[in-house]
Amino acid sequence: MKKILLSFALTAAVMTAGAQVKELEPDDVFELTEPEAVNPEDGDDGPQDCFPVTNIKATSRLASQGANNYNEKNLYDEDFKTSWVEGVKGYGIGEKITFTLEDVTAGFMGINIVNVYSKSQTAWKNNSRVKTLKLSVDGEPKFILNLKDQMGTQYFDWAEVINVDGDEMTRTFTVTLEILDVYKGDKYDDTAISEVLFLGCY
């Protein structure tokens, strides 16, 4: 029954998104054998500098357990060992994370996603992983992202620049990721994402 419901939710979400939504597979997957913090690039123009995130808001989060917290801010802390974990009953289908970004170049070209709880191989297997995400910009659905069931960074490139406001003016915009489907964990139904990196310097 759960499998049927998941498939129905995915189909409904795609239909709701409209014909303009493109379905994408990752252009590349960089597997992690030993999770670590992201190595910052030299200089002032690293990937995160292109789109400074000023706010991250999730529709739910799992309550902290001991020293571990699962806040949505973990998605942007440049550390693969921390994660956001949704906090609703079941697999988190329909849960959303919204990033508010300061648009520096008015161009949004792609995204890197570190899927699931990457603290360790055991944590990765035990927790549920995202299978499909809907990505919206300023509330408008743009892409359906099909993630691989692999522990690592998954790179999606639109092969074009999304000019958020149609010119080169600096402005603020939002990007929302919505969970449409998951790979079930061996032990927990909690669904997690470790890191999100926005790409767009040009």
Rosetta silent file (secondary structure, phi, psi, omega in degrees, C-alpha in Angstrom):
SEQUENCE: MKKILLSFALTAAVMTAGAQVKELEPDDVFELTEPEAVNPEDGDDGPQDCFPVTNIKATSRLASQGANNYNEKNLYDEDFKTSWVEGVKGYGIGEKITFTLEDVTAGFMGINIVNVYSKSQTAWKNNSRVKTLKLSVDGEPKFILNLKDQMGTQYFDWAEVINVDGDEMTRTFTVTLEILDVYKGDKYDDTAISEVLFLGCY
SCORE:     score description
SCORE:     0.000 S_00000001
   1 L     0.000  -42.668  179.448    0.000    0.000    0.000 S_00000001
   2 H   -60.643  -40.209 -179.353    2.819    2.419    0.888 S_00000001
   3 H   -62.373  -40.557  179.506    4.469    1.768   -2.476 S_00000001
   4 H   -64.672  -43.251 -179.384    1.219    2.588   -4.283 S_00000001
   5 H   -64.184  -39.396  178.723    0.786    5.774   -2.258 S_00000001
   6 H   -63.119  -43.699 -179.785    4.359    6.872   -2.991 S_00000001
   7 H   -64.315  -40.510  178.705    3.846    6.324   -6.731 S_00000001
   8 H   -63.622  -42.816 -179.964    0.558    8.217   -6.621 S_00000001
   9 H   -61.953  -41.811  179.523    2.161   11.128   -4.777 S_00000001
  10 H   -63.963  -46.334 -179.459    4.961   11.325   -7.355 S_00000001
  11 H   -62.152  -44.605 -179.164    2.556   11.225  -10.314 S_00000001
  12 H   -62.901  -41.121 -178.804    0.281   13.856   -8.777 S_00000001
  13 H   -64.943  -41.219  179.752    3.196   16.148   -8.024 S_00000001
  14 H   -65.010  -42.052 -179.923    4.534   15.912  -11.582 S_00000001
  15 H   -65.424  -40.797 -179.618    1.103   16.613  -13.056 S_00000001
  16 H   -64.759  -35.165 -176.262    0.587   19.574  -10.721 S_00000001
  17 H   -62.543  -31.551  178.073    3.968   21.006  -11.644 S_00000001
  18 L    99.486  170.024 -172.787    2.895   21.471  -15.253 S_00000001
  19 L   -69.185  -20.547 -176.229    4.376   20.807  -18.680 S_00000001
  20 L   -76.033  -10.591 -177.074    7.281   23.214  -18.186 S_00000001
  21 L   -78.316  129.196  179.216    8.879   20.971  -15.549 S_00000001
  22 E  -101.469  141.551  177.196   11.877   18.978  -16.783 S_00000001
  23 E   -95.870  127.372 -174.246   12.876   15.612  -15.347 S_00000001
  24 E  -124.869  142.749  169.049   16.621   15.336  -14.735 S_00000001
  25 L  -100.716  154.810  178.843   19.104   12.601  -13.864 S_00000001
  26 L   -64.051  138.554  177.086   22.371   13.558  -12.120 S_00000001
  27 L   -71.818  -28.416 -179.976   25.163   14.520  -14.510 S_00000001
  28 E  -159.555  153.728  175.483   27.671   13.006  -12.130 S_00000001
  29 E  -129.840  122.860  178.176   27.885   11.304   -8.727 S_00000001
  30 E  -103.912  102.413 -175.069   30.969   11.676   -6.533 S_00000001
  31 E   -69.950  145.386  177.605   30.854    8.815   -4.063 S_00000001
  32 L  -103.247  125.526  173.787   32.000    9.316   -0.474 S_00000001
  33 L   -97.373  -35.611  176.127   34.086    6.619    1.151 S_00000001
  34 L  -132.660  107.173 -179.439   34.923    8.691    4.242 S_00000001
  35 L   -58.275  142.439  179.446   32.564   11.622    4.979 S_00000001
  36 L  -154.142  170.973  175.936   34.346   14.890    5.672 S_00000001
  37 E   -69.427  150.710  177.771   33.811   18.616    5.670 S_00000001
  38 L   -64.774  135.154  177.067   33.711   20.289    2.274 S_00000001
  39 L   -78.694  115.723 -179.461   37.115   21.622    1.259 S_00000001
  40 L   -66.504  144.995  177.853   36.676   25.386    0.715 S_00000001
  41 L   -78.991  154.965  178.088   38.021   26.760   -2.526 S_00000001
  42 L   -71.444  151.963  176.360   40.800   29.311   -2.516 S_00000001
  43 L    88.853 -174.014 -175.541   39.893   32.936   -3.025 S_00000001
  44 L  -100.026    0.383 -174.303   36.647   34.835   -2.476 S_00000001
  45 L  -114.855   42.977  174.877   34.606   33.318   -5.296 S_00000001
  46 L   -66.792  166.158 -176.501   33.910   29.794   -4.020 S_00000001
  47 H   -53.387  -43.572 -177.298   30.624   28.126   -5.011 S_00000001
  48 H   -69.574  -21.934  179.588   28.762   29.191   -1.862 S_00000001
  49 H   -71.306  -20.358 -179.000   29.822   32.822   -2.363 S_00000001
  50 H   -69.318  -36.067 -178.520   27.798   32.997   -5.576 S_00000001
  51 L  -133.156   79.386  178.870   24.507   32.536   -3.741 S_00000001
  52 L   -61.884  122.225  178.491   24.754   33.487   -0.061 S_00000001
  53 E   -83.137  121.561 -178.270   21.876   31.762    1.741 S_00000001
  54 E   -98.406  -15.543  179.006   20.280   34.171    4.198 S_00000001
  55 E  -160.419  143.452  174.475   17.560   31.834    5.496 S_00000001
  56 E  -131.924  127.676 -178.274   16.607   28.141    5.400 S_00000001
  57 E  -133.234  126.219  177.875   13.158   26.981    6.474 S_00000001
  58 E  -110.261  152.568  179.334   11.865   23.395    6.539 S_00000001
  59 L   -73.988  -17.003  175.053    8.284   22.256    7.041 S_00000001
  60 L  -162.794  165.017  172.706    9.509   19.854    9.752 S_00000001
  61 L  -152.961  147.890  177.225   12.622   18.514   11.444 S_00000001
  62 L   -70.106  140.466  179.094   13.414   15.522   13.636 S_00000001
  63 L   -63.302  147.159  178.673   13.909   16.373   17.316 S_00000001
  64 L   -59.500  146.646  178.211   17.502   16.483   18.544 S_00000001
  65 E  -128.431  105.863 -176.302   18.891   13.275   20.012 S_00000001
  66 L    62.419 -127.700 -179.456   21.710   13.784   22.494 S_00000001
  67 L   -82.131   -7.366 -177.050   24.481   15.792   20.833 S_00000001
  68 E   -93.307  127.408  172.467   22.971   15.295   17.365 S_00000001
  69 L  -118.148  155.930 -173.199   20.610   17.890   15.915 S_00000001
  70 L  -123.710   35.241 -178.915   18.801   17.644   12.574 S_00000001
  71 L   -65.821  148.176  178.683   18.184   21.323   11.858 S_00000001
  72 H   -62.577  -21.360  177.114   17.758   22.463    8.254 S_00000001
  73 H   -64.839  -19.452  176.317   20.766   24.761    8.730 S_00000001
  74 H   -63.449  -18.807 -179.587   22.893   21.606    8.571 S_00000001
  75 H   -70.565  -15.367 -173.231   22.212   21.590    4.837 S_00000001
  76 H  -131.501   31.291 -176.889   24.458   24.615    4.378 S_00000001
  77 L  -104.852    6.772  179.155   27.220   24.106    6.942 S_00000001
  78 L    58.441   37.092  178.784   29.811   22.583    4.551 S_00000001
  79 E  -138.124  113.813 -177.888   29.936   19.391    6.632 S_00000001
  80 L   -69.567  -14.542 -175.851   28.851   16.050    5.157 S_00000001
  81 L   -86.322   -7.420  176.243   28.571   14.508    8.635 S_00000001
  82 L  -109.465  153.636 -175.369   25.584   16.664    9.649 S_00000001
  83 L  -145.524  154.709  162.276   22.108   16.377    8.142 S_00000001
  84 E   -89.403  135.539  175.911   18.617   17.744    8.019 S_00000001
  85 E  -127.339  127.787  179.511   16.098   15.017    8.849 S_00000001
  86 L   -64.632  156.392 -171.923   12.363   15.512    8.290 S_00000001
  87 L  -121.670   21.301  179.276   10.227   15.130   11.396 S_00000001
  88 L   -99.503  164.840  177.839    6.817   13.835   10.318 S_00000001
  89 L   -67.204  136.466 -178.900    5.393   10.335   10.648 S_00000001
  90 L    94.494 -152.800 -170.695    6.345    8.124    7.715 S_00000001
  91 L   -95.690    5.130  176.612    8.887    8.879    5.001 S_00000001
  92 L    79.960   18.752  177.085    8.460   12.645    4.736 S_00000001
  93 L   -61.194  128.502 -179.568    6.683   12.668    1.376 S_00000001
  94 L    93.400  -10.398  177.625    5.605   16.250    0.697 S_00000001
  95 L   -71.357  146.945 -173.096    8.027   17.825    3.194 S_00000001
  96 E  -130.335  151.423  170.453    9.817   20.908    1.884 S_00000001
  97 E  -124.844  128.467  179.481   12.957   22.951    2.465 S_00000001
  98 E  -116.681  124.926  178.458   13.012   26.562    1.248 S_00000001
  99 E  -103.427  129.631  171.254   16.271   28.467    0.800 S_00000001
 100 E   -97.948  123.677 -174.900   16.305   32.254    0.582 S_00000001
 101 E  -121.211  143.700  172.402   19.257   33.340   -1.542 S_00000001
 102 E   -89.634  110.536 -175.207   20.863   36.661   -2.306 S_00000001
 103 E   -78.169  112.729 -177.109   21.211   36.524   -6.086 S_00000001
 104 L   -86.328  -39.782 -173.648   24.616   37.906   -7.019 S_00000001
 105 L  -118.050    4.480 -179.580   24.703   37.213  -10.764 S_00000001
 106 L    61.064   18.712  178.256   21.000   36.641  -11.603 S_00000001
 107 E  -128.202  134.782 -179.413   21.948   33.203  -12.914 S_00000001
 108 E  -128.410  110.234 -168.217   21.114   29.775  -11.452 S_00000001
 109 E  -107.982  -20.784 -176.451   22.796   26.937  -13.341 S_00000001
 110 E   178.314 -174.849 -176.248   22.685   23.821  -11.180 S_00000001
 111 E  -153.457  143.821  170.125   22.817   22.175   -7.778 S_00000001
 112 E  -108.754  135.345  179.557   24.860   19.629   -5.826 S_00000001
 113 E  -129.446  126.783  172.694   23.020   17.432   -3.314 S_00000001
 114 E   -96.401  105.466 -171.420   24.598   15.104   -0.752 S_00000001
 115 E   -77.204  141.218  172.541   21.798   12.588   -0.290 S_00000001
 116 L    69.371 -171.662 -177.602   20.818   11.051    3.076 S_00000001
 117 L   -86.562  101.235 -170.796   22.585   10.959    6.456 S_00000001
 118 L   -93.115   18.357 -178.722   26.255   10.734    5.436 S_00000001
 119 L   -60.302  -35.497  179.313   27.729   10.540    8.939 S_00000001
 120 L  -162.252  166.327  176.642   28.718    6.904    8.311 S_00000001
 121 H   -60.216  -38.808  179.865   27.911    3.953    6.050 S_00000001
 122 H   -64.343  -45.598  178.359   25.706    2.531    8.823 S_00000001
 123 H   -62.562  -38.167  179.558   23.754    5.787    9.205 S_00000001
 124 H   -62.749  -44.675 -177.895   23.396    5.968    5.425 S_00000001
 125 H   -73.018  -37.622 -174.886   21.904    2.468    5.162 S_00000001
 126 H   -72.127  -31.908 -178.102   19.683    2.715    8.241 S_00000001
 127 L   -95.218  156.253  179.029   17.961    5.986    7.258 S_00000001
 128 E   -74.647  148.124 -178.734   15.741    6.606    4.255 S_00000001
 129 E  -114.724  150.516  178.448   17.239    8.395    1.253 S_00000001
 130 E   -73.278  131.328  176.995   15.614   10.843   -1.144 S_00000001
 131 E  -100.827  -40.347 -177.439   14.731    9.280   -4.486 S_00000001
 132 E  -141.295  133.030  176.220   12.907   12.182   -6.139 S_00000001
 133 E  -122.333  145.225  168.062   12.795   15.922   -5.443 S_00000001
 134 E  -102.750  127.100  179.731   10.748   18.695   -7.019 S_00000001
 135 E  -107.206  125.419  178.229   12.735   21.931   -7.323 S_00000001
 136 E  -121.108  146.144  175.832   10.854   25.237   -7.529 S_00000001
 137 E  -116.043  122.043 -175.689   12.199   28.770   -7.973 S_00000001
 138 L    50.565   39.919  176.624   10.116   31.548   -6.400 S_00000001
 139 L    84.061   -5.961 -179.623    7.258   29.059   -6.078 S_00000001
 140 E   -98.623  118.575  179.046    7.340   27.993   -9.731 S_00000001
 141 E   -59.633  131.999 -177.949    8.145   24.284  -10.317 S_00000001
 142 E  -118.454  -45.462 -172.870   11.204   23.942  -12.564 S_00000001
 143 E  -141.515  149.241  166.183   12.685   20.437  -12.277 S_00000001
 144 E  -105.742  117.741 -176.791   12.061   16.912  -11.059 S_00000001
 145 E  -101.358  120.254  178.751   15.414   15.598   -9.774 S_00000001
 146 E   -98.529  106.768 -176.352   15.896   11.817   -9.798 S_00000001
 147 L   -89.526  146.520  175.832   18.617   10.972   -7.283 S_00000001
 148 L   -79.608  153.294  177.227   20.709    7.803   -7.289 S_00000001
 149 L   -86.810   67.165 -177.660   20.739    5.566   -4.226 S_00000001
 150 L  -135.190  146.262  178.513   24.412    6.286   -3.602 S_00000001
 151 L   -85.253  105.152 -177.849   26.308    7.888   -0.733 S_00000001
 152 E   166.382 -175.367  178.997   27.916   10.947   -2.275 S_00000001
 153 E   -87.837  127.012  179.789   27.490   14.286   -4.027 S_00000001
 154 E  -111.030  123.424 -172.431   25.012   14.269   -6.920 S_00000001
 155 E  -104.042  124.666  177.003   25.463   17.030   -9.475 S_00000001
 156 E  -117.622  128.831 -179.646   22.562   18.365  -11.565 S_00000001
 157 E  -123.001  126.546 -178.701   23.193   20.853  -14.387 S_00000001
 158 E   -75.577  -12.579 -175.954   20.281   22.495  -16.240 S_00000001
 159 E    65.763   16.812  175.551   22.550   23.119  -19.277 S_00000001
 160 E  -159.184  163.054  178.706   21.182   26.683  -19.281 S_00000001
 161 E   -98.139  127.116  173.066   21.143   29.703  -16.995 S_00000001
 162 E   -88.185  108.218  175.125   17.901   30.533  -15.218 S_00000001
 163 E   -84.556  104.971 -169.583   17.804   34.321  -15.068 S_00000001
 164 L   -59.200  -41.500 -178.613   15.563   34.744  -12.082 S_00000001
 165 L  -115.729   11.036  173.769   14.438   38.297  -12.837 S_00000001
 166 L    83.819   -0.006  177.829   15.327   38.470  -16.522 S_00000001
 167 L  -147.736 -168.789 -176.976   18.326   40.776  -16.170 S_00000001
 168 L   -96.257   15.204 -179.897   21.617   41.131  -14.331 S_00000001
 169 L   -72.431  141.139  175.856   20.150   43.004  -11.363 S_00000001
 170 L   -75.877  134.105  178.302   20.949   41.646   -7.921 S_00000001
 171 E  -156.880  172.394  177.556   17.886   40.455   -6.021 S_00000001
 172 E   -98.522  139.077  175.060   16.648   37.918   -3.488 S_00000001
 173 E  -144.494  172.512 -178.277   14.862   34.755   -4.570 S_00000001
 174 E  -121.829  148.177  172.954   13.841   31.391   -3.104 S_00000001
 175 E  -125.423  126.649 -179.111   14.535   27.774   -4.041 S_00000001
 176 E  -117.097  131.052  174.334   12.278   25.052   -2.621 S_00000001
 177 E  -109.572  125.830 -179.578   13.033   21.324   -2.576 S_00000001
 178 E  -118.848  130.286  178.619   10.058   18.996   -1.994 S_00000001
 179 E   -74.231  121.484  178.189   10.380   15.255   -1.275 S_00000001
 180 E  -105.785  -30.210 -177.665    8.304   13.248   -3.763 S_00000001
 181 E  -158.428  158.847 -176.131    9.682    9.735   -3.261 S_00000001
 182 E  -139.388  161.188  165.041   12.320    7.915   -1.182 S_00000001
 183 E   -94.824  125.618 -174.666   14.537    4.846   -0.947 S_00000001
 184 L   -70.940  136.864  176.300   13.526    3.100    2.286 S_00000001
 185 L   -74.054  157.568  179.478   16.092    2.812    5.076 S_00000001
 186 L   -68.599  -28.538 -173.542   17.005   -0.566    6.570 S_00000001
 187 L  -123.975  -38.542 -173.846   16.005    0.561   10.060 S_00000001
 188 L  -120.406  151.019  173.095   14.315    3.988   10.066 S_00000001
 189 L   -90.430   -2.888  176.872   11.698    5.733    7.945 S_00000001
 190 L   -60.704  132.002  179.940   13.360    9.103    8.688 S_00000001
 191 E  -108.266  133.655 -172.080   14.497   10.742    5.448 S_00000001
 192 E  -130.954  154.777  170.045   17.658   12.883    5.454 S_00000001
 193 E  -134.941  135.535 -175.649   19.781   15.159    3.259 S_00000001
 194 E   -89.698  -40.561 -172.187   23.306   16.150    4.308 S_00000001
 195 E  -155.268  146.520  174.979   24.263   19.101    2.106 S_00000001
 196 E  -131.311  131.290 -179.509   22.992   21.380   -0.675 S_00000001
 197 E  -128.568  122.084 -179.914   25.293   23.508   -2.832 S_00000001
 198 E   -88.611  140.862 -176.136   23.966   26.041   -5.343 S_00000001
 199 E  -119.840  133.017  179.428   25.855   26.587   -8.598 S_00000001
 200 L   179.986    8.140  177.717   25.762   29.694  -10.714 S_00000001
 201 L   -69.607  131.008  175.855   28.907   31.785  -10.944 S_00000001
 202 L  -158.116    0.000    0.000   29.512   32.918  -14.509 S_00000001
